[in-house]
Amino acid sequence: MFDFLLSPVTLYPWFIIGIAILYTLINIRYQQHFLLRWIHIIPTLLHEFGHALFCQLTGGKVDDIVIVTSRYERKATGRAGYAVTRTRHAFNQFMTIIGGYLFPPLMLLTGILSLQYQQPIIFWLTLIAIFSYYFVKTSRKWLPLIVMIVVGTFTYFMIVHPQYQYILLNDITYQLILAVLLADTVLTSITISALYFRERNQTWDGAVLGRMTGCPVFLYYFLFLSVHLIALYTAIALIF
């Protein structure tokens, strides 16, 4: 029944690029649209999971992971999500902050390499593990429950109607996720550039790291920007 998850995904490079460009342009113009907020759950979850993962790997504790879906809450807090962590020392805090910016580009490249080596199950299982961790940690269970209901309904449909072919749907879903993650490298680059150059925000992660380490904030801005632009370039090169 789930053989399609093990099947090689047919790569459509211009489909990924086209959707990524379209998503980027629409997001810039209609950032608070409810559909975009729901689609953006994927990169937001990966960002917050990155904070949580690096926190635990370096000795900290994770109490909660929250994805903000309400437009009003996003405007009030200025955040699309957040991880509630308890760090034990300076290095733990440093890695916790850095992790949020390293993990989404890493997942983008993981998805493309899994596709290149015809092992999409690696990417799917990684996403399932991340979602399971999020479900256990989050205090707002309703969002993952909605996702589980949708996936459960789809699974039921597969069981009742096994004659249908799901390989094409797998191909499209896989590459839509890659397109969103590819677009996120651009959107994140725009966001951190705005925070650094225009808003001079003192609460964003680069500014926090600057105060922690005594290094210029520009160093962390350049680090985060480089990670995302290198991931963007590498992803496009691998796709083609």
C-alpha positions as CSV (number, residue, x, y, z in Angstrom):
1,M,0.0,0.0,0.0
2,F,2.8,2.4,0.8
3,D,5.2,1.2,-2.0
4,F,4.9,4.7,-3.5
5,L,7.0,6.1,-0.7
6,L,9.8,3.8,-1.7
7,S,9.5,4.6,-5.4
8,P,12.0,6.9,-7.0
9,V,10.6,10.4,-7.5
10,T,10.6,11.8,-11.0
11,L,12.4,15.1,-10.9
12,Y,10.8,18.1,-12.6
13,P,13.4,20.9,-12.1
14,W,11.4,23.7,-13.7
15,F,8.4,22.7,-11.6
16,I,10.4,23.2,-8.4
17,I,11.9,26.4,-9.6
18,G,8.6,27.8,-10.9
19,I,6.7,27.1,-7.7
20,A,9.6,28.5,-5.6
21,I,9.6,31.7,-7.6
22,L,5.8,32.0,-7.5
23,Y,5.7,31.3,-3.8
24,T,8.4,33.9,-3.1
25,L,6.7,36.6,-5.0
26,I,3.3,35.9,-3.5
27,N,4.8,35.7,0.0
28,I,6.5,39.1,-0.4
29,R,3.2,40.7,-1.5
30,Y,0.7,38.8,0.7
31,Q,2.8,37.7,3.6
32,Q,-0.1,37.5,6.1
33,H,-2.5,35.6,3.8
34,F,-3.9,32.6,5.7
35,L,-3.0,30.1,3.0
36,L,0.6,31.3,3.0
37,R,0.7,31.1,6.8
38,W,-0.3,27.4,6.6
39,I,2.1,26.6,3.9
40,H,4.9,28.4,5.8
41,I,4.4,25.9,8.7
42,I,6.9,23.6,7.0
43,P,10.0,25.9,7.0
44,T,8.9,27.4,10.4
45,L,8.7,24.0,12.0
46,L,12.2,23.1,10.6
47,H,13.6,26.4,11.9
48,E,12.2,25.8,15.4
49,F,13.2,22.2,15.3
50,G,16.7,23.3,14.5
51,H,16.8,25.4,17.7
52,A,15.4,22.5,19.7
53,L,17.7,19.8,18.2
54,F,20.9,21.8,18.7
55,C,19.8,22.7,22.2
56,Q,19.4,19.1,23.2
57,L,22.5,17.9,21.4
58,T,24.6,20.4,23.4
59,G,23.1,19.6,26.8
60,G,20.0,21.8,27.0
61,K,16.3,21.0,27.5
62,V,13.3,21.7,25.3
63,D,10.0,22.5,27.0
64,D,7.8,23.6,24.1
65,I,7.7,24.2,20.3
66,V,5.0,26.6,19.1
67,I,4.0,27.3,15.5
68,V,2.0,30.6,15.4
69,T,-0.8,30.4,12.8
70,S,-2.9,33.4,14.0
71,R,-2.3,36.6,12.0
72,Y,-3.0,38.7,15.1
73,E,-0.5,36.8,17.3
74,R,2.1,37.0,14.6
75,K,1.7,40.8,14.4
76,A,1.7,41.1,18.2
77,T,4.8,38.9,18.7
78,G,6.6,39.4,15.4
79,R,7.2,35.6,15.3
80,A,6.0,32.8,13.2
81,G,7.0,30.3,15.8
82,Y,9.3,29.7,18.8
83,A,11.0,27.0,20.8
84,V,11.0,27.3,24.6
85,T,14.4,26.0,25.7
86,R,16.5,25.9,28.8
87,T,20.2,26.2,28.1
88,R,22.9,25.3,30.6
89,H,25.9,27.2,29.4
90,A,27.0,29.8,26.9
91,F,28.0,27.3,24.2
92,N,24.6,25.5,24.6
93,Q,22.8,28.9,24.1
94,F,25.1,29.7,21.1
95,M,24.4,26.4,19.3
96,T,20.7,26.6,20.1
97,I,20.4,30.0,18.3
98,I,22.7,28.9,15.4
99,G,20.7,25.6,14.9
100,G,17.6,27.4,13.7
101,Y,19.4,28.9,10.7
102,L,21.4,25.8,9.8
103,F,18.7,23.2,9.8
104,P,16.2,24.3,7.1
105,P,18.9,24.6,4.4
106,L,20.3,21.2,5.6
107,M,16.8,19.7,5.1
108,L,16.5,21.2,1.6
109,L,19.8,19.6,0.6
110,T,18.8,16.4,2.3
111,G,15.6,16.3,0.3
112,I,17.4,16.9,-3.0
113,L,20.2,14.4,-2.3
114,S,17.6,11.8,-1.3
115,L,15.9,12.4,-4.6
116,Q,19.3,12.3,-6.5
117,Y,20.1,8.9,-5.0
118,Q,16.5,7.6,-5.5
119,Q,15.9,7.2,-1.8
120,P,13.0,9.6,-1.1
121,I,12.1,7.4,2.0
122,I,15.0,9.1,3.8
123,F,13.5,12.5,3.4
124,W,10.0,11.3,4.3
125,L,11.2,9.4,7.4
126,T,13.1,12.5,8.5
127,L,10.1,14.7,8.2
128,I,8.0,12.1,10.1
129,A,10.5,12.0,12.9
130,I,10.6,15.8,13.1
131,F,6.8,16.0,13.2
132,S,6.6,13.3,15.9
133,Y,9.1,15.2,18.0
134,Y,7.0,18.4,17.5
135,F,3.8,16.6,18.5
136,V,5.4,15.4,21.7
137,K,6.9,18.7,22.7
138,T,4.2,21.3,21.6
139,S,1.7,22.6,24.1
140,R,-0.7,23.4,21.2
141,K,-1.7,19.9,20.1
142,W,-4.6,21.0,17.8
143,L,-2.3,21.9,14.9
144,P,-0.5,18.5,14.7
145,L,-3.9,16.8,15.3
146,I,-5.3,18.5,12.3
147,V,-2.4,17.3,10.2
148,M,-2.8,13.8,11.6
149,I,-6.5,13.8,10.7
150,V,-5.7,14.8,7.1
151,V,-3.0,12.2,6.8
152,G,-5.2,9.6,8.4
153,T,-8.1,10.4,6.0
154,F,-5.7,10.1,3.1
155,T,-4.4,6.7,4.4
156,Y,-8.0,5.5,4.8
157,F,-8.7,6.4,1.2
158,M,-5.6,4.5,0.1
159,I,-6.8,1.4,2.0
160,V,-10.4,1.6,0.7
161,H,-9.3,2.4,-2.9
162,P,-6.0,0.6,-3.5
163,Q,-6.6,0.6,-7.2
164,Y,-5.6,4.2,-7.5
165,Q,-2.1,5.2,-8.4
166,Y,-0.4,7.5,-5.8
167,I,3.0,7.7,-7.3
168,L,2.3,11.0,-9.2
169,L,0.8,12.5,-6.0
170,N,4.0,11.5,-4.2
171,D,6.1,13.2,-6.8
172,I,4.2,16.4,-6.7
173,T,4.0,16.6,-2.9
174,Y,7.7,15.9,-2.5
175,Q,8.7,18.6,-5.0
176,L,6.2,21.1,-3.6
177,I,7.9,20.7,-0.2
178,L,11.3,21.2,-1.9
179,A,10.0,24.3,-3.7
180,V,8.8,25.8,-0.4
181,L,12.2,25.1,1.2
182,L,14.0,26.6,-1.8
183,A,11.9,29.7,-1.6
184,D,12.5,29.9,2.1
185,T,16.2,30.4,1.5
186,V,15.4,33.6,-0.4
187,L,12.7,34.8,2.0
188,T,14.9,34.2,5.1
189,S,17.7,36.1,3.4
190,I,15.4,39.0,2.7
191,T,14.1,38.9,6.3
192,I,17.4,38.9,8.0
193,S,18.7,41.6,5.7
194,A,15.7,43.8,6.6
195,L,16.3,43.2,10.3
196,Y,19.9,44.1,10.0
197,F,19.9,47.0,7.5
198,R,16.5,48.6,7.8
199,E,15.0,47.9,11.2
200,R,18.2,47.6,13.2
201,N,16.2,45.1,15.4
202,Q,18.0,44.4,18.6
203,T,16.0,41.2,19.5
204,W,16.7,39.1,16.4
205,D,19.1,36.2,16.8
206,G,22.1,37.8,15.2
207,A,21.9,40.8,17.6
208,V,21.5,38.4,20.5
209,L,24.6,36.5,19.4
210,G,26.5,39.7,19.0
211,R,25.8,40.7,22.6
212,M,26.7,37.2,23.8
213,T,30.0,36.9,22.1
214,G,31.1,40.6,21.7
215,C,31.5,40.0,17.9
216,P,30.0,42.4,15.4
217,V,26.4,41.6,14.5
218,F,27.4,41.8,10.9
219,L,29.4,38.7,11.3
220,Y,26.3,36.7,12.2
221,Y,24.2,38.4,9.6
222,F,26.9,37.4,7.0
223,L,27.0,33.8,8.4
224,F,23.3,33.3,8.2
225,L,23.0,35.0,4.8
226,S,25.9,32.9,3.4
227,V,24.4,29.6,4.7
228,H,21.1,30.3,2.9
229,L,22.6,31.6,-0.3
230,I,25.1,28.7,-0.5
231,A,22.2,26.3,0.1
232,L,20.2,28.0,-2.7
233,Y,23.0,27.8,-5.1
234,T,23.9,24.2,-4.3
235,A,20.2,23.1,-4.5
236,I,19.7,24.7,-7.9
237,A,23.0,23.1,-9.1
238,L,21.9,19.7,-7.9
239,I,18.4,20.0,-9.4
240,F,19.8,20.7,-12.8
